[in-house]
Amino acid sequence: MELSDERLDQYVDDDRRAEIDERVESSLEEMTVEEKVGQLNQRSVHFITGTEDEGDELEGAIADGEVGSLLNVTDLETKRRLQERAVEESRLGIPLLIGYDVIHGYRTVFPTPLAQAASWNPELAERAERIAATEASADGHNWTFAPMVDVSRDPRWGRVMEGAGESPVLGSAFARARVRGFQGEDLSAPDTVLACAKHFAGYGAVEGGREYNTVNVSETALRERHLPPFAASVEEGVGSVMNAFNVHERIPASGNESLVDGILKGEWDFPGLVVSDWASFREQIQHGTASDRREAARKAIQAGSDIDMASEVVVDELADLVRDGDVSEDRLDDAVRRVLTVKGLLGLFEDPYRYFDEQRREEAMLTAQHRDAAREAARQSFVLLENEDDRLPLDPADDVAVIGALADSAEDALGAWSFEGRSEDVITIRDGLESFLDREVAYAPGYSLPSEVTDESMPGEVTDESLEAAVDAATDADVAVAVVGEPADITGEAASRSQIDLPGDQRRLLEALGETDTPVVAVLMNGRPLAIEWLAESVPAILDVWHPGVEGGPAVAETLFGEAVPGGHLPMSVPYNEGQIPVAHDRLPTGRPPGDGVRDYASKYLDVPNEPLYAFGHGESYTDFAYTDLTLSSNALSPGETLEATVTVENIGDIAGRDVVQLYVQDLVGSRSRPEKELVGFETVDLEPGETATVTVELGERDLAFWTADEEWAAEPGEFELMVGHAADDIVHTERFELRE
């Protein structure tokens, strides 16, 4: 695919870029081979994702020019001291990059990225990352290992909570927004951080949804599904890209020349730096493609990867590889040039201490404005999955019982990958309801949340005593709000699940509540889509609030009682059960589509439908929206032109609400089999009762392109169906057009 030419240069004018280039080249001329190699060595400080590395040895290595970047430094004074070692004690005084995983907020923790994607509002994500960058940079960080832009349709994989779901189109929109939020308009501004698109590439397709597992995707799937959000990130100017742990075509991504040097730095002309994931250079040995540390370093550098995170095979082996002629010094210089250029763009050469202002840190963290933004992000992320008989919104005059330990768990409201989040900053669902109603509500935990999850101690255990207390609380109330789902520590990295139903005995709890005469409303907290067929059949109202962040409690209360109207839509299909996985909106047609017979020889299950329980794009509301008058500006699209698709949206309900207009396309005949439908555009609208809006989406050849049988990214002439709907399974209008040669 063709990318625009701006990229990193959009952050700097010509004069400043010339100054940076001059500084970089003069530094390269002065550097020894060892000092160059040192710039490619990233060391970890505090234990989070690997071995702890602190003390005099690290400070000595920095002073000796053996370290170019750090990660996981959490103390501001430590960051300053280590930067001083680099700037004031190393021979050339080259400052350090200081990185951290800022995934969905820093001190102000927002809903998880998957939850934010449920808003279908990229501007919301951009604002969230702008706030995250402001806080992280005020605490001494200048680089974040986000956004994760992996596309996945396997909710067993715990890291789906870090991404934007199953659509490369939705994922690309959020990738762009998050890069803009982190990097701002000027990378040298002290309130921006360098973004990092990860994991390149195909990591969302790990087999069985098992973390760190192998990946087996075709070139077509790679190009059409997994690469577009990375291309969008590069086009938006992302400064760094992270290798994936997995293999592609059985070659580890860190040492995969066709991926890194071929596509990323070759076809896309990516000007930034490529960093390994944790020790992934060394893990080529475990993959069986490198015999030892020396070969692992050689293959990674030769493939085009630049910075070695934590494995130290580069700092140990690369200098000798260059001297022996096994790696050219030109390749080494290219890697170092990229690192130094990024440091120049961040303004570190002019002021390496710009991120260590204690007063700015105090003023930036968890401000009222930041909390307001987190609450709005939570409200927009909630997805109303079911609302039979208009069970929601609730009446504030009703006596409410809150059931479920997750309702009172601050840690789980934060979600996975919220390292700087603090439980004392969180307003829980229980607290939010009591504050909204201005009275104490009956509460019973119902099930356990063990402090440490192990094979023997999983969350969700229900005892006879906890069940009795929950039933008693519900029986005495007008309505029971059952908060169920999965705690944060069984989501995220290294948190794959083979079964993704409600963990533990939560179904037993819900069954007991259902036997009372009290109406039950389910609030679902989760980091991934859960297989909840039983819940959907048994509870008439289900509100999915994900892991909603520090302001989750007030946002949930406002939504349950109608002060806020749910407008989120699923960014990822919800399966009936694990046997359906993968299930997604953009599936390919089959030569034997299902018919009406139970045992006909067709592509179908005997026990569940082919379709998901809740489709991609699904989301109910407290109001209703009607689509009319889908029109196309032309019934034919010529090369170089655009086609406008216009639809009228009307709020036909009694209250204001937000809707997401979704446009899908089907290429009817292609050189390769094309999906039955795939998202091609979307637009959110806020409408008062009776109000209408005209939504127009432009389509061009680029929107219709795919990886053709000629192995090129192109749109093929022919007929297309354009569909508009409320969800992938709720298409209301279709028009046909032709792409001309």
N, C-alpha and C positions, 0 to 999 in steps of 0.2 A: 504494500500500500504506500502511496505517496504521502509524505509529510511536508508541512510548511517549513520554511527556512529560518524562522525566528529562533525558537528554542532558547537556549541559555543567554544568547545575546540580547534578548529583550530586557534583561535586567541591568544593562549597562550601556552607556553611550560610547561612541567610537573613541573619544579621547581617553576615557578611563580604561577601556578595554586595551588600548595600546599601551597604557602605563602598566597594566597587569601583565600583559604579554612580555613587556621588556623586563619586568621584575622576575617573572618566571624563567625566562631564558638566561638571565644573568645568574640566577640561583643555580640552574642546571649546570652552567659552565663551572661553577665553583665546587659543586658537590662531588664527593668521592662516590664510588659505587656503593659502599656501605651506607652512606648517608641517603643516597637515592632509595636503596632498599628499605631503609628505616621509615621512609614516608609511606610505604605500602604495608606497614605493620600496625595492626590495631590491637591494643591490649584492653582487657576488661579489668575493672577495679573492684566493684562490689559484686558479691554473689547474687545473681538473679537467674541467669540461664546457663551458668557454667562455673568453672573453678574460680574461687576468689583469688585476686592478684593485687596485693597492696604492699606498701612499705618501701624500705630503702632501695631494694633491688629495682623496683619499677621507676623510682625517681632517678636512680643512676642511669637506667636505660634511656630515659627521656633526655637527660643531660648529655648522654653520649650520642644523641641523634638516631637512636634505634627504634623510635616510636613516632608515628605520624598522626595517630588518632587514638582516642579512648572511647570506651562506652561504659555505661553503668556507674558513673561517678555521681553520687547522690548528695554530697555535702558541698556547699558553695565554697567554703574556704579551701577544701581539698582541690576543687577545680582550679581555683586561682593559683594555689601553690604549684600544682602540676603544670599549669600554663607558664608560670614564672620559670620553672626548670627548663622548659623548652625554649622560651624567648631569651632568657637572660644567661643561661648556662650552657646551652648547646652551641657548637661552633658557629652555625649560621643563623641561629635565632629564629627558626621557622616555627610559627605557632601551631598548636594542635587543633584538630577538629575534635569536638566533644559531643558524642552522640548518645541517644537515649530512645527507648521505645515509647513514643507519645502516640498512643493508638486511638483513644477517643476522649481526649482531654488530658490536662495535666493535673493541677490541683482541683480545678472545676471539671468534674467528670461528667461527660455527656453520655447519652445512650450509646450503645455499641455501634460500630459502623454498619452492621447489617440492619440494625434498628433504624439508623438514620436513613439508610437506603429505602426503608419502607415509607418514608415521607415522599419519595419521588421528587424531592425538592433539593437539587444540588446546591442552591444558594444557602440552604440551612447548613449543609456540611462545610461549605466554604467559611461560613461565619464561625462554626465550631472550631475549625482548624486555625482560623485567625486568632481566636481566643487562646487556643492551646499553644500556638507559637508565641504569643505575647507572654504567657506565663512561663513556658519552658525556657525561653530566651532570657527572661528575667532571673531565672535560677541557674544560669551558666551554661545552658545547652545551645549549640548552634547547628545541630543535625538531628533529625528524627528518622527512625527506620519505619516510616509510614509514608504514603498509604499502601496497604495491601490491596492489590488490584486483581488478585487471582479470581477467575470465574469458576464456580463450582455448582454442581447440581447433586451433591452427595452430602446430606445433612449429618451423616454419621461422622464426618470430619469436623472436629471441634473448632477448627479455625474458620469455618464459614462465618462466625461472628465478627471476624475482622474485615470481611469483604462486603461486596454489594450484591451478592446473589448470583443468579444463573444467567443473566443477560449480558452479553458483551456491550450492548448499546447503553443500558442503564449503568453498567459498570464503568464504561468510558466516561459518561457524563459525571459520575461521582469522582472518578480519578482526576479529571481535569479540575473539578471544584476543590478537591482536597489539596492538590498541588498549589493552586492559587492561594488557598487559605494559609498554608504553611509558609510559602515563599513570598507572599505579598507582591508588591510592584517593584521593590528594590531590595535585592538580597543583602546589600550592605547596611540596610536599616537595622538597628539593634533589636527590633522586635520581630524579626523574621528568623526562620530556621530553614536549613537545607532539607528538602523532602527526598524520599527514597522510595521509588516504586518497587514492590516486591510481590512475589518471588519469581524471577525470570528463569524458566517459564514452564507452565503446565502443572504447577504444584496443586492446583485445585482439583486435579484428576487423580489423586493418589488412589491406588486400587483398594477397594473395600472401605474407603474413607479412613484408612488407618494412617496416622501421622508418620512421616518419614518413609512411607512405603514407596514402592516403585510406581512409575507412571508409564502408561502405554497408550499414547495418542497418535493418531495419524497426522501427517503433515497438513491435511485439510482441516482437521479439528484444531490443530495448533494455530493455524493461520486465521481461521474464522472465529473461533471461540475464545482462545486463550491469549492471543497476542493483541487484539484491538485495544484493551484498556492500557496496555503498556505503550502502544503507539500513541494513544491519546495523551498519556503522561509525558512522553518525550516531546510531542508537539506543543504541549503546554509549557515546556521549559523545565521539567524536573531535573534536578542537578545530579541525582545519583540513582542507580538501579542496583538491586540486590539479587545475587544468584539464588536459585532454588536449591533445595536439598536433593531433589529427585534427579533421575536420569531422563534423557530424551533420546530416543533411538538407542537406548542402553549405554549412553555416554553421560556421565554426571554433568549437570548443568554448569558447574563451576569450570569444568575443563572442556566444555562443548564448543568447539570453534565455530561450528555452523550457527549456533545460537548467538554467541556473544560477538565474535568478530564478524560473522557472516551477516546476521540480521540486524542486531542492535547497533553495532558500530559501523557496519558496512552499508546495508540497504537503507537504514534509517539515519546514518551519519550522526549518531548520538555523541554529543561533545562532552558529556559529563563523565563521572567516574563510576566504576562497577565494583561493588563490595561483596565479599562472600557472605553467606549466612554463617552462623556460628560453626566455625571449624570445618566448613564444607570443602575447603581445599584439601585438608588432610583426609576427609572422609572418602576421597577417591580411592584410597587404599582399601577401605571396607567394601566399597562397591566392586573392587577387583579390577579396576582399570589403571591403577598405579601400583608399582611393586614396593615403593618406599617413599619417604618424605621428599627426597630429591625429585623423583619423578612426578609426585603430586604437585610440587611447586612449579616445575617446568610446564606441565600440562595446563595448569590454571593460567599462568602468565601468557603462555603462547596462545591460549584460546581467546585472550583479550580481557580477562578479569584483572582487576587492579589491586584492590586492598584485601589483605588477608585478615579476616576477623578471627582472632583468638587461637588459631592453630599454630602459628609461628613457623610454618614450614618455609615461608618466603624469607623471613629474616634469617633463618638458619641456613638456607640452601641457595638463595638466588644469586648472591654475589659470586659464589663459585661457579654457578651455572653460566653467568655472563663471562667470567674470566676464561672458562673452558670453551666458550663459543657455542654452548648448547642453547642459550637464549641471547639474542642480539641486544646490544646496549641501546639500539634505537627503540626496541620494544619496551625496555625498561624506562627509557626517557619519556616515551609516550604516556605510560602509566603515571609517572611522577608528574609530568606536565599537567595532566588532568587533575591530580590532587592539588597541586599548587595553584592552578587556575581557580578552582573552587574556593580555596582559602582566600585568594585575591578578591573574588566576587563577594565573599562574605565580609570583606573589609578587615580581615584579621591582620594583614600586614600594616595597615594604618593604625589600628587600635586593637591589639589582641585581648585587651581586658574589657571590652565593651559590654560583655555579658555578665560582669561581676559587680553589679551595683545593688547593694543591699537595700537601699531605699526604694529603688524601682521594684525589687522583688516584693517588698512589703506592700507596695501600692498596687501591684498587678494581680496578686493572688485572690481568687474567689471573691471578686467584687460583686456588688449587687447587680450590676449590669451583666456580668458573666453568669450569675445564677439565673437571671431572667431568661437569658438565651438558652441555658440548659433546660429550663422548664418548657420553653416553647419548643425546643427540639424534641423533648419527650412527648409532648402533646401531639406533635405532628407525626411521630413515629408509631403511635398506637394503631393497631389493626383490629377492627371489630370483625371477628370471624363469624359469629352467629348473633342474631338478635330476634329470635322467634317471638311473635306476639308483642313486639316492642317492649320486652322486659326492661331494657335500658332506654333512657336514663332512669335512675332511681329517684324516689321522692325524699328530699332531705328530712321530711317529718317522720319517716319510718325509723323504727328501732333497727339498727344494723348490728349484726354480729360479724366479726372478722375472724376467719378460720384460716390457719396455715402459717407455719413458721416463717416462710419467705416474706410474709407481710410485715414482719418485725425484724428483718435481717438487713442491717445497713450494708454489711460486706457484700451481700449478694445483689443488692441494688446497684452497686458500683460495677459489677460485671468483671469478666476476665480482662487482663492486660490494663489494669488501672493502678499502676505502681505508686503514684504519688497521691492517689485518692485516699481520703481518711474517713473512717466510719463516722467520726463525730461530725463530719460535714453533711452527712446524708439525712434527708427527711424521708423516713420509711413510709410505706403505704399505710401502716397503722397510724403513724403520727400524722400523715397527711389527711386521712379521713377524720381523725379527731379534731384537727385544727379547722378543717373545712366545716364540720358540723358544730364546732364549738361545744363539744361535750365528749365525755368518755364513751367509748364503744366497747361492747363485750368482745373479748378476744380469747381464743384458744389456739395453741400451736398446732394441734392435730397430728403432726408427724415431726420427726427429728431431723436436725441438720448437724451431723457430727462435725467436730472441729477439724478433723482430718479424714479425708475420704480415702479408703483403702478397699481392697477386694473384699475384706470381711466387714467393712463399715461403710456402706453406701447410704446416701441420704434418702429420706422418705419413710423411715420405719414408723409404723403405727402400733401402739400398744392398746390393750383393752382400756387402760386408764385414760390415755390421750384421746381415744375415740369417744369414750363416754363424756369427757369434758367438752369436746367439740359438738357432739350431738345436743348436749344440754344447752350450750350457748346458742346454737341455731334454733332450737325449739322455742326458746324464750324471745326470739327476735321476729321482726316482720320480714327481714330478708337476710340471707347469709351470703357474704362475699368470701368465696373460697379462693385463696391465693395459692396456686399450685404451680409446679414446673420443676426446673432444674437449678440448683445453686451454681454460682459462678465458677467454682473450682472443678466442675466436671464439664466445662466448656473451655474453648481456647486451645492453645498449643498443647500437644501431648494429652489431649482429652477426647479421644475418639471413643464412640460408643457403638457397639454392634446392634443394640436395641435402643431405640430413641423414643420410647413411650415415656409416660410419667414415671420417674424413678421410684423405687421402693413400693410402699403400700398406699400411695396416694389415691389410687382408684378405690381401694377399700374405704378410705375416708369419704370420698365423694359419694359412693354408693350409700353409705350410712346417712349422709346429709340428705340425699335424695329421698330416703324413706320417711323423713320428717314432712310435716305439712308446710314447712317454710320454703318459699322460693329461693333457689340457689343461682347465683351469678358467679362464673369462673373468671378470675383474673390470672392470665398465664404469664409467668416469668420464665424466660428461656433465652439461650444464646444461639439456638438453632431451631429450624422447624422441627416440631415433634410429631410423631405418629399418634394422633389422638382420636382415632375413629370412634372409640367408645365414648369419649368425652363429648364429641360432636353430636352423637345420638342421644345422649343422656342429659345434657345441660343446655338449656335453651339460649343462654347468652354467654358468649366467650369473648373477652377482650384480651388480646395479646399485647403485653406491654414490654416484652423483651427484658433486658436488664437496663433500667431506665436512667441510671445516674443519680447525681446528688439531689436533683429536684423531682425524682420520680414520684414520691408520695403526693405532693400537691397536684401534680399533673394527673395522676390516677384519680384522685378525688374529684377534681374538676370535670374529668371526663365521665366518671360513673354517674355524677349528678347533673350532667348536661350543661354545665357552664362552658365546657369545651366540647366540641363535636368531633368524634373520631373521623379522620380522613386518610389514614394510612392504608397502603395497599401492599400486598406481599411482593417482596423482591425475589422470592424463592418459593417454588411449589411445595406444598405440604402433602406428603404421601399418606396413603391409607396405612401402609406398613412398610417394613424395611425391604420386603421382597420386591417392591415396585422400583426401588432405587437402581439406576437414576431415572427420575421422572421430571420432565421439564416441558416448557411450552413450545420449544422449537425442535420437536422431534421430527425425524424423517418419516415420509410415508413408507408403507410396506406394500409388497405385491399382493398380500392377502390381508386386507383390512378386516376388522371384526364385523360379523353380520349379526343376525338375530338369533341364530341357533346356539344352544349351549355347547354342543360338541362339534360345531363346524370347524373345518380345518383353516383356521384364521389366526392372526397374531393377537392373542388375548389370554387373559387368565380365566380360570374357572371360578375363582373365589373373590376377586375384586375387579373393579373396572380398570381399563388402561389409564383413565384420567386420574389426576391426583385428587385427594380429598378436598383440598382448597387449591385452586389454580394460581399460577403466577398472575399478579395483578389484582387478585381478589381483595376486596375490602368493603364492608358494609358501612352505613352511616345512619345517623338519626333522621336524615332527610333523604329524598330521592332526586335523581338527576335523569333527565331525558335528553337523548341525542337525536337531532333531526337535520335534514338538509345536508348530508355529506355530498360535497361537490368537489370536482377536480377542475383546476384552471384549464386543463386540456386533457384529451383522451390519449395524447401521445407526447412522449418526452424525447427530445432530440439531444445528441451529445453536446455537452457544455451548457445545457439549459437546466432550469429547475421547474418543478411542478408543484403547485400549491394545492394542498388538501385542506378543505375548510368544512367545519362542522359546527352546528349551533347547539349549545349546551344550555339547558334550562333547569333551574332548581324548582322542582314541582312539589316540594314539601313545604312544611310550615316553619322551618327554622333555617338559619344560615348554615352553610357548610362548605367544605372543600372537596373537590373531585379531581381525579386524575384521568384525563382523556388519553387513551392508549391507541396508538396506530400500529397495526401489524401489516406485514406484506407477505405474499407468497409468489415466488417465481415459478410460474406454471411449468415451464420446460427449461432445463439447463443441461450443460455438459456433464454436470454431476447432479445427483439427486439433491433436491433443495427442500428445506424444512416446510412442513405443512403451514406453519406461520412463524414469523419471527418479529420481535419488536423492532420498529424502525424509528419511532418518535413518540413523544409524550408531552403533555402540557398540564400543569395544575391550574385550577380556577377556583376562586372564592366567590360564592354567589349568595345573595340574600334571597329570601323566599320570593318566588315568582320572577327573579332576575334571570336574564339570559346573557350569554357571552358567545362571541364568535371566536373559535380557536382555529388558527391557521398554522399548518406545519409544512415547511418546504422540504421537498425531496429532490435529490439529484442522483447522478450516476454513482457517486461515492456511496450513497445509502443503499444502493442495489448491488454493489459489487460483492464478489466472493472469490474463493480460491478455485479457479476454473480447472478443467481437465488439461489445459495448456500450461498449468502451473504458473499462473499469473493472477494478480489481484485485478479483477475487471468485472464490469457489468455486461452481461450478454444480452443482445437484442431479443425481444420477445414480449409475451404478454405477462402481466402481473395483476394479482388481486390485491387491492388495498382495503383493509378492514379497520373499522373503528369499534371500540367496545369498552365496557367497564372492567373487563378482565380477559385473560386469554381464552377462557371458556364462556365468555358472555359477549359475543360479537353481535352488534345490532345493525350495522350497515356495511355494505361491500360495494366497491366500484372497481371496474377494470380499466387498465390503461396499457399502453404499448410503449416499450423502449425501442426507438428506431436505431438503425445502424448509422 
